């Protein structure tokens, strides 16, 4: 199994480093454009949530992104140093009362772009799986 890890301080400008990490993975593992696009949006959204919501923009706390390549699948684990969140009871961003709200769509997007999304350690770890074959 191939595994690559990057750790960044919780600053939103570090999303650029995450994008470069994903670009390198695209080249290294010859990911097709559709999967690459889904990965880019879902993983950067997960990291952004970890920075903003998990670590509360505390630059002393880090976000760790791990890429794991398994047979026919690429997985990204995003881990923050926060307290976690109640991922079982999230408001539906497609409900009429939520359509005008500016946030609340990140996990919805992740679930629609990744083939598998799981939460561990009270939501401090988000696992995104994508089939590549």
C-alpha positions as CSV (number, residue, x, y, z in Angstrom):
1,X,0.0,0.0,0.0
2,X,1.2,3.5,-0.9
3,X,0.8,6.2,1.8
4,X,1.7,9.9,1.7
5,X,1.1,12.3,4.6
6,X,1.2,16.1,4.9
7,X,0.6,18.2,7.9
8,X,-0.3,21.9,7.8
9,X,-1.0,24.6,10.4
10,X,-4.7,25.7,10.6
11,X,-4.5,28.7,8.2
12,X,-6.9,29.0,5.3
13,X,-4.0,30.0,3.0
14,X,-2.6,26.5,3.5
15,X,-5.4,25.1,1.3
16,X,-3.0,25.9,-1.6
17,X,-0.5,23.4,-0.2
18,X,-3.4,20.8,-0.1
19,X,-4.3,21.6,-3.7
20,X,-0.6,21.0,-4.7
21,X,-0.6,17.8,-2.8
22,X,-3.7,16.6,-4.7
23,X,-2.1,17.8,-8.0
24,X,1.0,15.7,-7.3
25,X,-1.3,12.7,-6.5
26,X,-3.1,13.1,-9.8
27,X,0.2,12.9,-11.7
28,X,1.8,10.2,-9.6
29,X,-1.3,7.9,-9.7
30,X,-2.5,8.9,-13.2
31,X,-6.0,9.9,-11.9
32,X,-8.5,10.8,-14.6
33,X,-10.0,14.3,-14.7
34,X,-13.4,13.4,-13.3
35,X,-12.0,11.7,-10.2
36,X,-9.4,14.4,-9.8
37,X,-12.1,17.1,-9.8
38,X,-14.2,15.2,-7.2
39,X,-11.1,14.6,-5.0
40,X,-10.0,18.3,-5.3
41,X,-13.4,19.6,-4.2
42,X,-14.2,17.0,-1.5
43,X,-10.7,16.9,0.1
44,X,-10.2,20.7,0.1
45,X,-13.7,21.1,1.7
46,X,-12.8,18.6,4.4
47,X,-9.5,20.3,5.1
48,X,-11.2,23.7,5.1
49,X,-13.8,22.4,7.6
50,X,-11.0,21.0,9.8
51,X,-9.2,24.3,9.8
52,X,-12.3,26.5,10.4
53,X,-14.6,24.3,12.5
54,X,-12.3,21.6,14.0
55,X,-9.3,23.7,14.9
56,X,-11.2,27.0,15.1
57,X,-8.5,28.7,12.9
58,X,-6.0,28.1,15.7
59,X,-2.6,28.2,13.8
60,X,-1.0,26.3,16.7
61,X,-3.2,23.3,15.8
62,X,-2.5,21.2,12.7
63,X,-4.6,19.4,10.1
64,X,-3.1,16.2,8.8
65,X,-4.0,14.8,5.4
66,X,-3.0,11.2,4.6
67,X,-3.4,9.6,1.2
68,X,-3.7,5.8,1.1
69,X,-3.7,3.9,-2.2
70,X,-5.3,0.5,-2.1
71,X,-6.3,-1.8,-4.9
72,X,-8.6,0.2,-7.1
73,X,-9.2,2.9,-4.5
74,X,-7.6,6.1,-3.2
75,X,-8.5,7.2,0.3
76,X,-7.9,10.6,2.0
77,X,-8.0,10.9,5.7
78,X,-8.3,14.4,7.1
79,X,-7.7,14.8,10.8
80,X,-7.9,17.9,13.0
81,X,-7.0,18.6,16.7
82,X,-10.4,19.8,17.7
83,X,-13.2,18.3,19.8
84,X,-15.2,16.7,17.0
85,X,-18.8,17.4,16.1
86,X,-22.1,15.7,15.9
87,X,-22.0,14.4,12.3
88,X,-25.1,12.4,12.7
89,X,-27.4,15.5,13.2
90,X,-26.5,18.0,10.5
91,X,-29.1,20.3,9.0
92,X,-30.2,19.4,5.4
93,X,-28.7,22.1,3.1
94,X,-31.4,21.3,0.5
95,X,-34.3,22.1,3.0
96,X,-36.1,25.3,2.0
97,X,-35.2,27.0,5.3
98,X,-31.5,26.4,4.6
99,X,-31.2,27.3,0.9
100,X,-30.3,30.9,1.6
101,X,-27.8,30.2,4.3
102,X,-24.2,30.8,3.1
103,X,-22.6,27.6,4.8
104,X,-23.6,24.1,5.6
105,X,-22.9,22.4,2.3
106,X,-19.5,21.0,2.8
107,X,-20.4,17.6,4.1
108,X,-23.3,17.4,1.7
109,X,-20.7,18.0,-1.2
110,X,-18.3,15.5,0.2
111,X,-21.0,12.8,0.4
112,X,-22.0,13.4,-3.2
113,X,-18.5,13.6,-4.7
114,X,-16.7,10.8,-2.8
115,X,-17.7,7.1,-3.1
116,X,-17.4,6.7,0.6
117,X,-17.4,9.1,3.5
118,X,-16.9,8.0,7.1
119,X,-16.3,9.9,10.4
120,X,-14.2,8.6,13.2
121,X,-13.0,9.9,16.6
122,X,-16.2,11.9,17.2
123,X,-15.8,13.6,13.8
124,X,-12.1,14.7,14.2
125,X,-11.2,12.3,11.4
126,X,-13.0,12.4,8.0
127,X,-12.2,9.5,5.6
128,X,-13.0,10.0,1.9
129,X,-12.7,7.1,-0.5
130,X,-12.7,7.2,-4.3
131,X,-12.7,4.3,-6.7
132,X,-10.1,4.8,-9.4
133,X,-10.6,1.6,-11.5
